[in-house]
Amino acid sequence: MAVPFRPFPIFPPYDRWHPNASEEFPENHSVRRRLEALGVDCLPFTSVWYCTSFLETAAHSWSSGQAESRYGLTSRVCEKMLNWSFLNGMCLLDWDHDNFSKFLIFLKQPPNAWCSESPHTRYMSTPITSYRDWELNDKWRPFYRFIDNAQVGIQGRRDMQRSAQIAREFFAFYISKTGIAKPNCAALVPADFINEAPLNRPSKIHNPSELNWAFTQVMKSPTQVLRSEQVLLYMAIARFTVIHVGQVRYLNQFFKGLNGNWMFHNGQLGAATIELSPEFSDYLERYFIYYGISLNGNIPAVPLFPTNDGMFGYSLDAIRRHMNDVAGMLAEKASKDDDPQIRLLEMSLKRISFASIRRSSEYDSIFRRRNSRRS
């Protein structure tokens, strides 16, 4: 029996991406092995090379403050196009309009096997191993969606439009680069197809009282879940900020401004500094006090989620695993609560995550507008 094709990450994380570098291609050995295992009809190395060149060319138009988010969005769409081509045993460079239309249909509601309810890092990284030797993360999936009753949520209209736009830009680049006489297969997107997509991505919503209860339980149950203080800050970032959690690496990215309020900088040259909400500042100060850090001195350059020795940081995947433990704890507590309204929250809390908290936050619309301007 043939083994089903499993999608895999192809491009490096932004901090390991070196445009126009002379390293071997592709740099990561695990990616190279997966490409070598594909059929020759897919022209996997050639297709990935053109996508890499497209990323390098597109990067010239990105401002320094937008570069990381633009790279993340563009590389994700390229990975989806490549993996869909590999799934169908064809070369991305041979797409016609019919292939493009089928890809959009696939994007609209991908199969469960291509989706994860929690985002995962592309690779299994370690501080002492170079990117080229990182193993692929088997938990990674191209799509990050809520799955209810074994059904994947339909992709929102804005995401569909962005994906179609990046596909159109890629094929325009490829045609210009090669001089090949063929129309841009992604030039036209049927308006009715995009309009059929929901205006917003489906969300799993928690109301404010539910979130208040969940936060209180985590604070009251420090011994029931590993890394409860780290998970609590992780939850607070989701609920009370517009920060992309992947941009928070070190504690000293938080600092007090001249007005005494807490600020955040994502570390990118030219990026704006964000003033943090009073609600988040309370959780941030609680976190600093927990680690014995003075609120009035210089914040040390230690990882956001430090290991016990303080030298290294836990990966986001590790924090998400602890978040899953918290979800289980919250669901169990809710099921046994004396309040019947709390007991009704059991299933909702069982699925609580960074994304579901963020989408339930009053800051969510700000976060989406900010990302929309970047794309």
N, C-alpha and C positions, 0 to 999 in steps of 0.2 A: 504494500500500500504506500502510495506516495505521501511524503510528509508535507503537510500544508505549509505554504509560504508564510514565514513570520517576518513582519516588518522590522527594520533595524535602523538605528541612528546612523547618520553618515557624516555629518559635519561636527566640528569641535565646538565646545563651549566658547563663548565670546572671548574669555580671558586666555584661551589657548589658540585663538585664531590669528594667523600671521599672514596677511595678504601679500601676495607676490613673493612669498618666501621660496627658497630653493630646496626645501626639504623633499624627501621622497614622497610620491603621491600614490594613494592617499597616505597621510602620515601615520594614522593609527593602524596597527597590524591586524586587529580584530575586524575592522571595517574592510580591510583589503581581503581577508580570508572570505568574508561573506560575498564580496563582489566576485571573487574568483570562482565561487561555487555556482554562480548564476549562468544561465544559458548564453551562448554567444550572440543570439539574436537580440538580446537586450542591450548589447554594446554598453555594459555597465560602467567601465572605466571612462569611456569617451563621454557618456552622458553626465557622469559626476564631474568630469573635468570642465565641461561647459557650464554646469551649474556653479562650480567654484569660480570660474572666470566671471560669470554673471554677478556673483556676490562681490567680487573684488572691484568690478567696474561700478556697480551700484553704490559701493561704499564711498566713492568720491563725492556723492551728492548728499551724504549724511553729515549733519553737524555733529560736533563732538558730544553734545549733550543727548543726541538722539541715537548715536551709533549702536549702542548695545541693544536697545529695543528694536531698532530697524533690522539689525542682523538677526535677532531672534525670530522675528516675524517672517522675514524673507527666507531664512534657512529652513524654517519649519514647513513652509509651503513647498519649497524645492524638495525636501525629504518626502513629503506626501506624494508629489508628482512622480518622483523616482520610484518609490515603493509601489505605487499603483501600477506603474509600467512593468516593474519586475514581477508583480503578482500576475499580470496578464501576458508575461513572456514577450514583451515588445520593447522597442527602444523609444525612450522619451522623445528623441529628436525626430521620430517618424510620425508623431501625432498629426491627425487631421481634425477637422471640426467635430466629427462624430466622436472621436476619442476624447476630445476636450469636454464635450457635452456629457459623456458617460462618466468622466472624472468628476464633474460637478455634481452629478447625481450621487456618486459615491461619497463625496464630501458632505452632501446634505444629510445623509444618515448612514454612516459607515457601520460595518459589522461589529458586533460586540468584541470580537477577538482583537480588533484594532484599537480598542478604547480602554482607558483606565479612569477610574473614578477619582484618582489622586495623581497629580503630576509626579513624575519620577525623573531623576537625572538620567542623561543619556548613557553615561559610563560609570563604572565602578572605580572611582578615583581614590588615590591615596596620596598623602603629602610627599612621600618619598619616591613615587613612581612617575616617570615622564608620561605625557599624554599618549605617546605612540604605543606604550605598553598597557594602557588601560583596557580592561575587558568591557564588553558591552553589558549594559544593565538589562537583564532579561525581563524586568518588570516594566521597562519603558514601552510606551505605545504612542503612535503619532497623534492620537486624539485624546482629549481630556474632557470627558462628558459624564454626567450623571446617568446611571443605568437603573431604571425602575422596571420591575417585573420583566427583566431580561430584554427590555427595549431601550435602545440608545436614543437620547434626546436629539431632536432635529437641530441642525446648525442654524444660527441666527443670520439675518440678512446682511448685517454689517460684515460678519466674518466671511460670508460667501463673496461679497463684493471685493473684499481685500484679497482673497485667494485668487479670484478671477483676474484682478488687476496685476498681481505679481506674475501670474502665468502669462498674461499678455505681454508684460515687460520682458519676461524671460525669452519668449519666442521672437520678440522684436530684436532683442540682443543677438540671439542665435542667427537669425536671418541676416542681420547687418554684419556679423562677424564672419560668416561663411560666404555671403553673397549668393546663397542658394535662391533659385527662382521658385518660391512657393509662398502662398498667402499665410498670414499669421492666423493660425488655427484658433487662437483665443481672442481674435479681434472683436468678435460679436458674441455677446451673451444675451440669450433670449430674456427680454424684460419680464415676461410672465414667470419664467423659472425663478429669477431672483425675488420677484414679488410674492411668490408662494412661500418663501421662507419667512419665519416669524421675525418681527422687528427686533426682538431681543432673544438672546439665548435662553433656553429654559433654565429656571433657577429653582433651587431647593431653598425655600425661604424660612427663616426663623424670625419670629417677632421679637421685639425688644425685651419683653418680660421673659421669654424663653432663654434668650442669650444672657440676661442678667442672672437667671437661675443657674445656667451652666457655668458662668464665670465664678459665681459664689461657691459652687460645689468643688471646683478645681482648687480654689483657695482654701477650702475647708478640708480637703482630702490629700494633703501633701505626701502621705505615706502610701496611698493606694495606687499611685501611678508613678512610674519612673520619670524623672526630669519634669516634675509638675510645674516648677517655676519657669522652665524654658518653654514648656507648652503654653503656659498662661501668657507669656510675652508674645509668642507666636500667634495666639488667638487675638491678642490686643492689636497687633500689627494689622491683622485682617479686618478687625471691626472699627478701629479708630484712626486709621491712616489711609493715605493713598499710595503708600510705599509698595513697590514690587519687592517681595520678600527676597528674591534672588539677588537684589542689589545691596542687601545688608550683610556685610561680611564681618565687620569689626565693631566693637562697642564704641570706639572713638569717632565713629561716623555720627554719633549723637553728641551734641555739645550745647551749652547755653549761649544764647545770643545776648546782645547788649541790653536788651529789655528784660533779661532774666528768664525768658521762656526757652524751652527746649527746642532745638533745631536738628535737622537731619540733612546730610549731604551724601549723595550716592557714590562719590569718589570719582566721577567722570569729570574731566576737564571741561569747564564751561557750563556744567549743569547747575541749575538753580538750587538754592538752599530752601528747604521746606520747613516752615514753622509747624510744630506738632500741636495737636489738640490737647487741652487740659486733661481730658479723659485718658488719652494714651500716656501723657506725661506722668500721671499717677502710677500706672503700671510700670513704666520705665524706671521711675525712682524706686519702686518696690524691688525691682530686679537688681538695681545697683546696690541697694542696701543688703539684699540677700547675699550678694557676692562681696560685701565689705568694701564697696567702692564709694569714695567720698562724693557727695553731690556738688561740692563746691570746688573741687580740684580738677586737674586734667584727667580725662577719662582714658584709661590704658588701652593700648592697641591690641586687645586680646580678641579671640573669635567671639562672635555673637552668642553661639551656643557652645561654650568651652567644655572639653572633657575634664575629668577629675583633676588631672595635672595642670590644666590651664594652658597647655602648650598648643594643643590642636583643637579643632572645632568639629562638632558633629555635623554630618551632612544633612541637607534638608530631608533626604529620604529617611534618615534616622529619626528626625523630629516628627515626620509624618507618621512613622510607625508608633511613636509614643502618643501622637494625636489620636490614632486609631484606638489605642488602649484607653485613652480618655473618653472617647465616644462610647466604648463598651461600658465603662464605669458609669457614665452619665445615664445611659439607657437603663442599666440595672437599678440605679438609684431612683430613676423616674418611675419604673415599674412598681416599686415598693413604697412610693410616697403616699402619705395620707390624703393629699390633695388630689381629687379625681382629675382636675385640669392638668396637673403635672403628669399623672399617669398616662394621659393621652399623648404626651410628648415622646414616649418611649421610642417609637420608630423614627421620628424625626431626629432625635438626639443620637440614635445609633448610626446615622449617616453624617453627622456633623463633621465639617472639615474646614480647612482654611478658605476654600472657595465658597462654600455655602455661607460661612460667616461674612466674607467680603461682600457677597451678593445681597446679603440681608442688611448691610450697613448703609447708613445715610451718606457715607463717603463713596459708595459704589458708583454713583452717577458721575462724580468728579473723577474717579479713577478711569472710567470708560472714556470720558471726554478727553482726558489727558492722553490716553493711549491712541485715541482716534486722531488727534492732531499729529501724533508721531508717525502715523502710518501713511 
